Structure formats: structure tokens, C-alpha cells
């Protein structure tokens, strides 16, 4: 299975992530947008658009995967950084703490996958890894 097919399956899996998020309240894909429901819905739309473009323009699939992975990675990093560096009154009043263990685990899993996807996309686009094309 080549990279393009994996990315197509991944973007098609957005429907599964959407159901997990909105039906089962298990946000696996866009944890960094949990507190921003409008942005989260918009990003799900962007992911479906990525699937559409990848289906219509297969040659663009690696570029789409690399860019989208970078956006996800940056979103995760900024969300975690802001949550750990800026303590709000609500955090102090409720005693909820800065971040939860579940958020850290989600950051590691989603961030790790986004980082690997971004790096492999860059390698494939740069012609450094032609084995899986």
C-alpha cells in the first residue's frame, strides 16, 4: 500500500473521527480544538475537503498530507503551550489544573502521528524516500 492510499484512507476515516467526537464525545482527531466548537466543525470540513481534493487530484495528496499534518502539529503545540504557560482564574478556582493526563496522552498520540506524517510527506516530496511511492 503506497502513501497516497494511506492518506486517502486516513482522510476517509474523518467520518469515523466525526462520529467518535460528536456522538460518543471522544475527540481523538482534533483535541486541540475541543474548546472551540465552531473552529472544530470548520476543521472537520477542511479535512473532508482534503479528501475531495486528494480524490480529484491524486498528485496533490502528499502535499495535502504534509500541510495538514503541519497545521495539526502546530495547533497541538500552541494549544498545549498556551494551556501550560497561561494560567486562568478558572483553573485556580476549580482546581482543575493546567492539563489533564488524558490531554497529555492525546497530545503525544496525535502529535506523534502528525509529526511522522509531516516528516514522511516532506521526505517523499523531496524525493528522499522513493520506496513507498
N, C-alpha and C positions, 0 to 999 in steps of 0.2 A: 504494500500500500504506500503510495507516494504522499508527499507533504500536502499537495493540493487536496487530495481526497480526505486526509485527516482534518484539514481546516474546513472543508465543506461539511463533514460530519459534525465537527465542533460547532460551527455556526448553525447548522440544522438543529443541534442539541439545545439551542437557545430556547426553543419551545418547552423543553423539559425543565430548564432552569426557571423559566417564567412560571410554570405550574408549581414547581417547588416553592418559589418565592411567594406568589400571590395566593395559592390555595393552601399550602402546608406551612407557610410562614418560615420557610427555611431558605434564607438568602445565601446561596453559595456563590453565585456568579458576580454580583455587584454589591458586595458587602460595604464597600467604601461609599456607596450612595444610600445606605439604609435610612439616614435621617433626611434625605432629600427625595421624597416620592415623585415629584414632577421630573427631576433630572434622571431618576432611576427609570421611569417609564420611557423617557426620551432616549436613554442609552439602550434600552431593550429594542426600541425602534431602530436605532443605528445598527445594532447587531443583526437585525433582520435585513436591513439594507445591505450590510456587508455580505450576507448570504446571497441576496439577489444579485449584487454586482459580481460576486465570485461565480455564480451560475451563468451570468450573461457574458462575463469577460474572464474566462479561466486563467488567462495570462496575468491578471492582476491579483490573483489570490494570495500569493506570497507577500506582495506589498501591503495588501489589506491586513493580512495577519500580523505582519511586523508592526504596522502603525497602530492597529487596535490594541495589540499587546502592550505597546509602549504607553498608550493612553491609560490602559487599565493599571499598569505598574505605577505610573506617576500618580494616578488617583489614589491608589492604596497607600503609597508613601506619604503623600500630602495629608491624607485623612489621618493616618496614624501619627504623623508628626504634629499636626495641629491638636490632636486629642491628647498627646503626651506633653506638649510644651505650653499649651494654654489651658489652664485650669479655670473652669467656670464656677459661678456661685452654686449652680445646681449640683455639680459634682461634690462640692463641700457640704451643702445642705442635706443631700440624700445619703451621703457616704458611699455612693456608688463606685467611687474610684475613677481612675483615669481610663483604663481599658480593662476589659474582661479577658479571661482565659480563652473564651470562645472566639473573641475578636482577634486575639494573637494567633490562635491556630488557623483561623480563616486567612489572616494576613500571610502567614507562612505558606499555606497551601496555594491560595490564589496568586500570591506574589511570585512564588516559585514557578508555577505553571506559566504565568505571564512572562517572567524573565527568560525561561527556557524557550518559549515560543518566539520571543523577540530576538534572542541571540541566534537561534536556528534560522529564523527568517532572514536576518542580516547575512549570515553565512551563505545561505542559498542564493540570495540576491547578489552577493559579491562573487559568486562562483567558487567559493572555497570548499563547498560540500556538494559534489555532483552525484554522490552515490544514490540518494533517495529521490532524485528527480524523475 
